[in-house]
Amino acid sequence: MPKPIRAIISHFSFDFSYAAIEAVMKERSFEHCAIISTPEVPRHFSGLPQENQEWFNSSDIRGCDYGTVQWDTLLPLDEELIYAMYHCEALFMETVCRQEWKYEITYTQRKQWYLKQLRFWNDYIQKHSINLYLAAWLPHEVPDVVIYHLCKYYDVPIVYFHMAIEQDTGFIESDIEESAVQIQKRFIELQKEYVQEQNPLAIELNEQFAARYENLTALEAQKPILESLKRKTYFGNVLEMFLKKPVHVVKCIGLFCTPYGVTRLQRTWKRRRIIRERNAYYTKYAVHPDLSQPYVYVALHFQPEASTTPMGGVFANQLLLVQMLDAHLPEGVFIYVKEHPKESSWLSRSIEEYESLVSIPRVRLVAREVDTFALREHCTAVGTATGSVGYEALFRSKPVFMFGHRFYQYASGVYRIHMDIDLQEAIQAVFERGETPTLKDARLYLKAMEDTRVHGTVNPWDRKVSKLSDKEHAKACSISILEKLAEIESEA
């Protein structure tokens, strides 16, 4: 008989994702749960007495606001735990940049936040005998990264959803670095099954994945539908507020006439000035590169985002991966670096970073108007932390130097780079032996994704482009959670 679940349940805040947990609770016995959610009014699950549920507003606890908690009653932090969590601390300090959209947060403040988050959740996990961490998406916010690493430290099972690039396609994961290991297992099985087959089209795919294969192998591929969604700009949000909440806007205008409002305006001006100056610097040094020359294409990530922190690991600082490429690429091979089309936050990119890139003789900053598909089409290989450009490159028979961790890391033609020797061996394979991924293996990887995916989502952003109903999402995700729980118990 499985023991009752005592869980931390994170970010199942919307009706369709909430319904997924409700369905799980009908099948499994829960004794206690801590709920991290976004609504200002607590929303508890009906499958458990309310007194056995503790609700945390995610907006509050990101800034270490835990209400009336008596800190002197919590378990103290000792040397062993702090040393064991050094990796978490480094990641946390980087993660806090997600909070810096208005003002800078000092090292001292970050350190204080980290120690408070670590103390609170270390105490909570131990005193409440937590035996499951269940998250709607990859842990990448404050305090999610602390909870994730503490659960790894205490061997508490971790279950979270992470969406792939494909529509209505996600994967249950338990480890950020291992990513979706179920794809790798199925991919190896399929390689053995189709070992004699030479024609990629003989590998059967469902309608959705067959259409994506056709699109990805076309000369001018289209962006994944989710990446085509336009995100609102700062001024777009202001305009929407003006149209929907004019009274609130009038109050805000009055606020800006106060000393506090003047300070806010000054900060806004500072942020916009920094962005303008760095964009002007990039434009000054960006060129239309010679696509006939051998080069590795590096498409910079938008930051801050989960695709770099935590998925990129140390290479969230993308200058590091460019420097590593520069140290090992053969003579005469350039590195074409193109900025992301969406503007990164004011502190996520700097003129100093661009200066460092420009100072590398073989690096060329690429003008924003140069077509990214043309750059991908003519390159010898793609270098990326975890970007979709690497995934797309596989379907154009382009090798990928991948410096982070994402669902396509197990595909043929992806060279996982973490140590210096990894890149040296990858460069030998690509530039000396001429190894490239095949369309057969690319299609097999799609098939492996099709066979192992969760056909649904609990992420509201992915829900925007879904073809499924809320009931279908809730059902698919609840079934996946139940299957994963059964797997965890069978391995215990």
Secondary structure, 3 states (H helix, E strand, C coil): CCCCEEEEEECCCCHHHHHHHHHHHHHCCEEEEEEEECCCCCCCCCCCCHHHEEEEEHHHHCCCCCCCCCHHHCCCCCHHHHHHCHHHHHHHHHHHHHHCCCCCCCHHHHHHHHHHHHHHHHHHHHHCCCCEEEECCCCCCCCHHHHHHHHHHCCCCEEEEEECCCCCCEEEECCCCCCCHHHHHHHHHHHHHCCCCCCHHHCCCCHHHHHHHHHHCCCCCCCCHHHHCCCCCHHHHHHHHHHHCHHHHHHHHHHCCCHHHHHHHHHHHHHHHHHHHHHHHHHHHCECCCCCCCEEEEECCCCCCCCCCCCCHHHHCHHHHHHHHHHHCCCCCEEEEECCCCCCCCCCCCHHHHHHHHCCCCEEEECCCCCHHHHHHHCCEEEECCCHHHHHHHHHCCCEEECCCCHHHHCCCEEECCCHHHHHHHHHHHHHCCCCCCHHHHHHHHHHHHHHCECCCCCHHHHCCCCCCHHHHHHHHHHHHHHHHHHHHHHC
